[in-house]
């Protein structure tokens, strides 16, 4: 089992920045993919960014390329999402995800609201 706990959400003005964190604990494999997803009201959950555990290869949704950066610590137990130049359309609940050994794990989510 893997537990994921997000933090760092909040209210920010357009153009501002936030950094989300996701602390992972439990049976973490060396091989897998960690990522951030988001779900806005009335919309489906969508991929924001992912990073592979072994190589650190990253992938971003087109809507966040150049503004968001995904990273993880050396121990691969904490995942980050640096979000810059935030816009109202980035408002959503952001979820941390870990996919490993055929299992998919989710955090409880953290709210990000971009509003003036």
Phi, psi and omega in degrees: 000149178232137175246137180234130180231117179270156173204166174106357178288173178162195180258131180218150178281155176305137183090351182276184183229152172216154172236122177266147176234151177223114179267123180255140177216163180107211184273084184266125180274155175290338184247123178170187180227132174247151182198173175241135175233163177217154179222116177270158180305130178077006182238163177283156175294137182229153179289138174255305182197150176226159177216134180277147186291317186283307188265342183075017178293133185247155178218137184231148169293146181303327185291343183243355181303134180085350179244324183251148176226127177261142180205164177221160179278170185297328179283352179061029178251352177230130179249142181235155170222107175273121183243117179245162178051047182295144181235159180306327181289353175275354179298125183182171166272127182259131183243139172271142181224142172229128177244120180204145174050040177078004181248151180237124181241145182231146169276182183276347178096153176222135185278132172241123180237123179249110185202148175267000000 
